[in-house]
């Protein structure tokens, strides 16, 4: 029912929009902008020292035992 109502509302909106006749009567124009000199901000940043290295490791992965239900149970 919800899908039908949505489709009906979209149909009414489409009919309403198609009943309009729109014609452009004047061209648009962007405003003129004057950009004068400026200054970018300056920052003093103290960063942390980062030590990046790799090492090999052995990780134990748990074993997962999955028991499938019997096909004859009807489930």
LUMMAR-489090 format. One record per atom (N, C-alpha, C): chain; atom name; y, x, z. Coordinates in nm, 4 decimals, padded with zeros to 6 digits. Atoms other than C-alpha are relative to their C-alpha. Layout:
NODE  ch  at        py        px        pz
NODE   A  CA         Y         X         Z
...
REM end
This chain:
NODE  ch  at        py        px        pz
NODE   A   N  -00.1191   00.0825   00.0000
NODE   A  CA   00.0000   00.0000   00.0000
NODE   A   C   00.1261   00.0873   00.0000
NODE   A   N  -00.1141  -00.0908  -00.0100
NODE   A  CA   00.2345   00.2886   00.0870
NODE   A   C   00.0307   00.0632  -00.1362
NODE   A   N  -00.0198  -00.0605   00.1318
NODE   A  CA   00.1800   00.4500  -00.2547
NODE   A   C   00.0636  -00.1004  -00.0956
NODE   A   N  -00.0555   00.1034   00.0861
NODE   A  CA   00.2584   00.1211  -00.4277
NODE   A   C   00.1484  -00.0207   00.0289
NODE   A   N  -00.1399   00.0188  -00.0370
NODE   A  CA   00.5828   00.0800  -00.2330
NODE   A   C   00.0855   00.1169  -00.0479
NODE   A   N  -00.0723  -00.1185   00.0462
NODE   A  CA   00.6872   00.4369  -00.3163
NODE   A   C   00.0192  -00.0049  -00.1503
NODE   A   N  -00.0097   00.0100   00.1461
NODE   A  CA   00.6117   00.3838  -00.6855
NODE   A   C   00.0987  -00.1090  -00.0397
NODE   A   N  -00.0926   00.1086   00.0309
NODE   A  CA   00.8034   00.0547  -00.6845
NODE   A   C   00.1442   00.0432   00.0264
NODE   A   N  -00.1350  -00.0471  -00.0305
NODE   A  CA   01.1073   00.2150  -00.5177
NODE   A   C   00.0468   00.1008  -00.1040
NODE   A   N  -00.0350  -00.0972   00.1031
NODE   A  CA   01.1000   00.5000  -00.7695
NODE   A   C   00.0315  -00.0719  -00.1320
NODE   A   N  -00.0252   00.0770   00.1223
NODE   A  CA   01.0826   00.2473  -01.0552
NODE   A   C   00.1352  -00.0686   00.0051
NODE   A   N  -00.1295   00.0667  -00.0140
NODE   A  CA   01.3829   00.0532  -00.9232
NODE   A   C   00.1125   00.1022  -00.0125
NODE   A   N  -00.1017  -00.1045   00.0091
NODE   A  CA   01.5811   00.3774  -00.8846
NODE   A   C   00.0157   00.0478  -00.1437
NODE   A   N  -00.0047  -00.0434   00.1391
NODE   A  CA   01.4908   00.4812  -01.2392
NODE   A   C   00.0724  -00.1020  -00.0868
NODE   A   N  -00.0687   00.1054   00.0761
NODE   A  CA   01.6054   00.1464  -01.3800
NODE   A   C   00.1490   00.0024   00.0317
NODE   A   N  -00.1409  -00.0051  -00.0396
NODE   A  CA   01.9305   00.1726  -01.1815
NODE   A   C   00.0727   00.1174  -00.0639
NODE   A   N  -00.0623  -00.1166   00.0603
NODE   A  CA   01.9995   00.5212  -01.3133
NODE   A   C   00.0101  -00.0125  -00.1509
NODE   A   N  -00.0038   00.0128   00.1456
NODE   A  CA   01.9181   00.4309  -01.6722
NODE   A   C   00.1036  -00.1037  -00.0442
NODE   A   N  -00.1008   00.0998   00.0341
NODE   A  CA   02.1705   00.1454  -01.6578
NODE   A   C   00.1392   00.0620  -00.0061
NODE   A   N  -00.1293  -00.0672   00.0019
NODE   A  CA   02.4547   00.3999  -01.6235
NODE   A   C   00.0172   00.0772  -00.1296
NODE   A   N  -00.0332  -00.0792   00.1173
NODE   A  CA   02.6272   00.5606  -01.9195
NODE   A   C   00.1045   00.1011   00.0439
NODE   A   N  -00.0881  -00.1040  -00.0500
NODE   A  CA   02.7828   00.8932  -01.8225
NODE   A   C   00.0450   00.0865  -00.1163
NODE   A   N  -00.0563  -00.0863   00.1019
NODE   A  CA   03.0156   01.0837  -02.0540
NODE   A   C   00.0970   00.0969   00.0660
NODE   A   N  -00.0903  -00.1009  -00.0542
NODE   A  CA   03.1967   01.4076  -01.9719
NODE   A   C   00.1350  -00.0151  -00.0690
NODE   A   N  -00.1330   00.0208   00.0567
NODE   A  CA   03.5709   01.3582  -02.0189
NODE   A   C   00.0880   00.1237   00.0097
NODE   A   N  -00.0801  -00.1208  -00.0137
NODE   A  CA   03.6980   01.7039  -01.9183
NODE   A   C  -00.0934   00.1166   00.0335
NODE   A   N   00.0782  -00.1200  -00.0271
NODE   A  CA   03.5532   02.0573  -01.9150
NODE   A   C   00.0308   00.0518   00.1400
NODE   A   N  -00.0215  -00.0616  -00.1306
NODE   A  CA   03.5081   02.2298  -01.5797
NODE   A   C   00.0441   00.1445  -00.0161
NODE   A   N  -00.0471  -00.1374   00.0043
NODE   A  CA   03.6621   02.5668  -01.4972
NODE   A   C  -00.0071   00.0595   00.1396
NODE   A   N   00.0056  -00.0682  -00.1291
NODE   A  CA   03.6019   02.8188  -01.2212
NODE   A   C   00.1390   00.0439   00.0411
NODE   A   N  -00.1318  -00.0446  -00.0451
NODE   A  CA   03.9014   02.9119  -01.0062
NODE   A   C   00.0160   00.1504  -00.0220
NODE   A   N  -00.0270  -00.1421   00.0119
NODE   A  CA   04.0681   03.2482  -01.0573
NODE   A   C   00.0024   00.0610   00.1394
NODE   A   N   00.0104  -00.0655  -00.1293
NODE   A  CA   03.9942   03.4889  -00.7742
NODE   A   C   00.0518   00.1423  -00.0139
NODE   A   N  -00.0522  -00.1354   00.0006
NODE   A  CA   04.1850   03.8083  -00.6987
NODE   A   C  -00.0624   00.0761   00.1157
NODE   A   N   00.0659  -00.0799  -00.1028
NODE   A  CA   03.9855   04.0708  -00.5131
NODE   A   C   00.0763   00.1305   00.0136
NODE   A   N  -00.0738  -00.1230  -00.0255
NODE   A  CA   04.1828   04.3514  -00.3538
NODE   A   C  -00.0873   00.0935   00.0819
NODE   A   N   00.0772  -00.1011  -00.0715
NODE   A  CA   04.0609   04.6709  -00.1876
NODE   A   C  -00.0341  -00.0407   00.1413
NODE   A   N   00.0431   00.0284  -00.1363
NODE   A  CA   03.8771   04.6561   00.1381
NODE   A   C  -00.0706   00.1215   00.0561
NODE   A   N   00.0716  -00.1109  -00.0601
NODE   A  CA   03.6655   04.8713   00.3630
NODE   A   C  -00.1307  -00.0516   00.0567
NODE   A   N   00.1294   00.0338  -00.0560
NODE   A  CA   03.2983   04.8583   00.4453
NODE   A   C  -00.0030   00.0469   00.1455
NODE   A   N   00.0085  -00.0428  -00.1400
NODE   A  CA   03.2166   04.8790   00.8178
NODE   A   C  -00.0851   00.1265   00.0122
NODE   A   N   00.0788  -00.1196  -00.0276
NODE   A  CA   03.0802   05.2035   00.9591
NODE   A   C  -00.0815  -00.0231   00.1265
NODE   A   N   00.0884   00.0158  -00.1148
NODE   A  CA   02.7895   05.2249   01.2041
NODE   A   C  -00.0535   00.1355   00.0408
NODE   A   N   00.0659  -00.1177  -00.0536
NODE   A  CA   02.6523   05.4988   01.4279
NODE   A   C  -00.1303  -00.0498   00.0610
NODE   A   N   00.1303   00.0518  -00.0420
NODE   A  CA   02.2803   05.4351   01.4687
NODE   A   C  -00.0867   00.1146   00.0491
NODE   A   N   00.0955  -00.0958  -00.0552
NODE   A  CA   02.0466   05.6309   01.6939
NODE   A   C  -00.1386  -00.0634  -00.0096
NODE   A   N   00.1334   00.0564   00.0183
NODE   A  CA   01.6892   05.5693   01.5828
NODE   A   C  -00.1013   00.0733   00.0849
NODE   A   N   00.1080  -00.0599  -00.0787
NODE   A  CA   01.3695   05.6365   01.7724
NODE   A   C  -00.0805   00.0951  -00.0879
NODE   A   N   00.0899  -00.0891   00.0714
NODE   A  CA   01.1433   05.9253   01.6733
NODE   A   C  -00.1371  -00.0658  -00.0048
NODE   A   N   00.1290   00.0661   00.0177
NODE   A  CA   00.8221   05.7825   01.5334
NODE   A   C  -00.1003   00.1018  -00.0508
NODE   A   N   00.1073  -00.0909   00.0403
NODE   A  CA   00.5017   05.9875   01.5125
NODE   A   C  -00.1095  -00.0846  -00.0643
NODE   A   N   00.0997   00.0782   00.0727
NODE   A  CA   00.2751   05.8416   01.2449
NODE   A   C  -00.1166   00.0912  -00.0330
NODE   A   N   00.1203  -00.0770   00.0299
NODE   A  CA  -00.0814   05.9688   01.2236
NODE   A   C  -00.1176  -00.0956  -00.0120
NODE   A   N   00.1209   00.0814   00.0145
NODE   A  CA  -00.4286   05.8430   01.1437
NODE   A   C  -00.1132   00.0661   00.0749
NODE   A   N   00.1214  -00.0517  -00.0614
NODE   A  CA  -00.7577   05.8819   01.3221
NODE   A   C  -00.1128  -00.0981  -00.0282
NODE   A   N   00.1150   00.0858   00.0250
NODE   A  CA  -01.1054   05.7511   01.2578
NODE   A   C  -00.0495  -00.0571   00.1315
NODE   A   N   00.0515   00.0652  -00.1194
NODE   A  CA  -01.2501   05.5033   01.5025
NODE   A   C  -00.1183  -00.0881  -00.0382
NODE   A   N   00.1139   00.0886   00.0201
NODE   A  CA  -01.5753   05.3110   01.5347
NODE   A   C   00.0252  -00.1260   00.0812
NODE   A   N  -00.0266   00.1275  -00.0648
NODE   A  CA  -01.5316   04.9435   01.6139
NODE   A   C  -00.1267  -00.0834  -00.0040
NODE   A   N   00.1179   00.0866  -00.0046
NODE   A  CA  -01.8172   04.7219   01.7302
NODE   A   C   00.0397  -00.1407  -00.0436
NODE   A   N  -00.0244   00.1342   00.0507
NODE   A  CA  -01.8309   04.3942   01.5424
NODE   A   C  -00.1074  -00.0908   00.0568
NODE   A   N   00.1016   00.0885  -00.0584
NODE   A  CA  -02.0018   04.1033   01.7189
NODE   A   C  -00.0859  -00.0655  -00.1088
NODE   A   N   00.0925   00.0672   00.0906
NODE   A  CA  -02.3053   03.9466   01.5533
NODE   A   C   00.0045  -00.1485   00.0313
NODE   A   N  -00.0069   00.1452  -00.0177
NODE   A  CA  -02.2758   03.5733   01.5002
NODE   A   C  -00.1267  -00.0608  -00.0573
NODE   A   N   00.1241   00.0643   00.0417
NODE   A  CA  -02.5986   03.3731   01.4834
NODE   A   C   00.0285  -00.1480  -00.0212
NODE   A   N  -00.0255   00.1400   00.0322
NODE   A  CA  -02.5621   03.0398   01.3067
NODE   A   C  -00.1333  -00.0673  -00.0283
NODE   A   N   00.1234   00.0772   00.0205
NODE   A  CA  -02.8460   02.7895   01.3305
NODE   A   C   00.0357  -00.1260  -00.0771
NODE   A   N  -00.0257   00.1182   00.0822
NODE   A  CA  -02.8467   02.5315   01.0540
NODE   A   C  -00.0841  -00.1161   00.0517
NODE   A   N   00.0785   00.1169  -00.0444
NODE   A  CA  -02.9531   02.1786   01.1472
NODE   A   C  -00.1132  -00.0284  -00.1003
NODE   A   N   00.1107   00.0343   00.0866
NODE   A  CA  -03.2814   02.0547   01.0098
NODE   A   C   00.0413  -00.1031  -00.1027
NODE   A   N  -00.0364   00.0908   00.1086
NODE   A  CA  -03.2501   01.8744   00.6755
NODE   A   C  -00.0582  -00.1384   00.0222
NODE   A   N   00.0672   00.1283  -00.0201
NODE   A  CA  -03.4838   01.5947   00.7944
NODE   A   C   00.0572  -00.0806   00.1147
NODE   A   N  -00.0557   00.0721  -00.1148
NODE   A  CA  -03.2695   01.4914   01.0960
NODE   A   C   00.0815  -00.1219  -00.0421
NODE   A   N  -00.0832   00.1109   00.0443
NODE   A  CA  -03.0526   01.2568   00.8879
NODE   A   C   00.1462   00.0208   00.0336
NODE   A   N  -00.1399  -00.0301  -00.0326
NODE   A  CA  -02.7265   01.4235   01.0054
NODE   A   C   00.0690   00.0647  -00.1142
REM end
